[in-house]
Amino acid sequence: MCFVTVRLEGNEKSKIDGLGQIQAIVCRQEMGSDGTYKESMRYLKPCTEHTFRGNYRKAKSGTMSLFITESKAVRFTCGVSPSLVWKLLEDVNSNTVNIGVAASLVGLTTPEFQQVLSPGTSKQQRKAFCSKTARLVSTGKECRGRIRKPKLASQELARLERLKTDCRGLNEIVLDSAWLRMNAGTVALGDADPLANIVSGGKISVGQGGGRHHYAEKKKRPQVKTMIKLVQEVVQSGQTIIDVGGGRGDLGIALAKTFPGHQVLVYEPNRPSCDQGRARATDLGFSNIAFKCEPLEALARKLGNPQYGVERQDGRRPLLVSLHACGGLSDAILEVCGTFKLTFCLCTCCFASFPQLRPKEVCSREDYLFLSRIAETNELVDGAQYCATRIINSLRVKAYLGSNWSVRLYRFPKEWSGRNFVIQGRCRNEGKCAVEMARPLKKSKLLEPANATPKK
Ligand SMILES: C[S@@+](CC[C@H](N)C(=O)[O-])C[C@H]1O[C@@H](n2cnc3c(N)ncnc32)[C@H](O)[C@@H]1O
């Protein structure tokens, strides 16, 4: 049995259209033998659109069910990951999926898709294709990948100016070399250096050459050091530090090393990353760090439940951190911090990923698409990328935090990253953590009970 949101077609449309979620029951043995069903189900993931056809029934309890007899993947949508596009490539290669179907899923023509599958194409080029295609699908623009336009059109600049008015009043600190020398430069990571966390062939190895090494040394390491410095500014004695979306623990492990008197919890729903991080922390002999293979949603539920001691620290608030929280994950983290009044240091990342995690729209959809496209574009002059990034982050702060917050935006130097900002927030209204928070939680998807099952 599987629960999906469906767009219905056919005769039943008039009866069901507009009802939103229904229970969709997949009866494998009833599926057509042409493989369409199997093909479609491979891509049943968030950020893909499917159509299903089947027999509709409404139970006495009011539950609506669709007994699916046909299904079809229609297209990949905004927020789709490069890894899903990679899977598509592999499936075409192994003849599991027809090339025409695959091309239409990502909005390309068959020859365009064919090109990347030619024997002369290297693995690197295929990976680049996947990233570009996923970005094209997400931003919905005719240019693939990052837009190389040197300047924005005058209309776009005017639109940016109009949106800028929404981000007045936030303190911003540009992290330059002087700040870094005086602050982050003094953080010693030792064996907790992210450079030691590069994976090669499934094993963690130290000092591999190539792009990942360069990235870890020149970008990730200074970002981790900066995050530690910013955490140092706000952390209270003995406070639990929770790293959300902590991946393989680049930040979490460095925090555990720097703050031995604090418990660090890394929440990372991706099992392999979580296992690797845990193994590394064990190898290093750190006892003040734990990895939980759980998403932010699980943490939010625990924060609202008095039975969880470590997450709630017996009534004291933990500190939330996150490094490179992609798209909607940043929004969701801010929502949780706003709701539970948690001090946080959040390093935002891209803008189109995980749209399903975004608790609400921070501006109109058109404005968001416009801003996120510019914020994702590296080559723009006149600081437009920076400006769009700042606007989105300011809108987020405004949307998710109340008035009682002291918030700072830290902007990384361009050589580390053009779009990563750190938002550091401290709720001025200190006191006991908990469910007795300022704002109601009812509507938040993040706080649905963990064991919620769809009603039958
Ligand atoms: C860009 S990675 C950053 C990883 C790590 N912080 C780092 O800097 O190396 C974003 C991470 O967020 C995780 N993630 C995705 N959805 C999440 C969720 N709902 N809750 C928590 N983490 C999530 C992903 O698995 C991924 O590891």
The ligand as a MOL file (V3000), in Angstrom:
LIG
                    3D

  0  0  0     0  0            999 V3000
M  V30 BEGIN CTAB
M  V30 COUNTS 27 29 0 0 0
M  V30 BEGIN ATOM
M  V30 1 C 24.3110 20.1140 1.7980 0
M  V30 2 S 24.1820 18.8360 2.9680 0 CHG=1
M  V30 3 C 25.1120 19.4950 4.2920 0
M  V30 4 C 25.7740 18.4340 5.1100 0
M  V30 5 C 26.7130 18.9250 6.2040 0
M  V30 6 N 26.0900 19.8590 7.0840 0
M  V30 7 C 27.9630 19.4960 5.6140 0
M  V30 8 O 28.1340 20.7050 5.6030 0
M  V30 9 O 28.7760 18.6990 5.1330 0 CHG=-1
M  V30 10 C 22.5020 18.9330 3.5690 0
M  V30 11 C 22.1710 17.7810 4.4730 0
M  V30 12 O 20.8300 17.9340 4.9470 0
M  V30 13 C 20.2990 16.6340 5.1160 0
M  V30 14 N 18.8300 16.7000 5.1750 0
M  V30 15 C 17.9340 16.5830 4.1840 0
M  V30 16 N 16.6810 16.6570 4.6480 0
M  V30 17 C 16.7720 16.8130 5.9750 0
M  V30 18 C 15.8160 16.9390 7.0230 0
M  V30 19 N 14.5120 16.9170 6.7660 0
M  V30 20 N 16.2670 17.0760 8.2780 0
M  V30 21 C 17.5830 17.1060 8.5280 0
M  V30 22 N 18.5230 16.9890 7.5800 0
M  V30 23 C 18.1400 16.8480 6.3150 0
M  V30 24 C 20.8280 15.8890 3.9130 0
M  V30 25 O 20.7810 14.4990 4.1090 0
M  V30 26 C 22.2360 16.4430 3.8120 0
M  V30 27 O 23.1630 15.6450 4.4800 0
M  V30 END ATOM
M  V30 BEGIN BOND
M  V30 1 1 1 2
M  V30 2 1 2 3
M  V30 3 1 2 10
M  V30 4 1 3 4
M  V30 5 1 4 5
M  V30 6 1 5 6
M  V30 7 1 5 7
M  V30 8 2 7 8
M  V30 9 1 7 9
M  V30 10 1 10 11
M  V30 11 1 11 12
M  V30 12 1 11 26
M  V30 13 1 12 13
M  V30 14 1 13 14
M  V30 15 1 13 24
M  V30 16 1 14 15
M  V30 17 1 14 23
M  V30 18 2 15 16
M  V30 19 1 16 17
M  V30 20 1 17 18
M  V30 21 2 17 23
M  V30 22 1 18 19
M  V30 23 2 18 20
M  V30 24 1 20 21
M  V30 25 2 21 22
M  V30 26 1 22 23
M  V30 27 1 24 25
M  V30 28 1 24 26
M  V30 29 1 26 27
M  V30 END BOND
M  V30 END CTAB
M  END
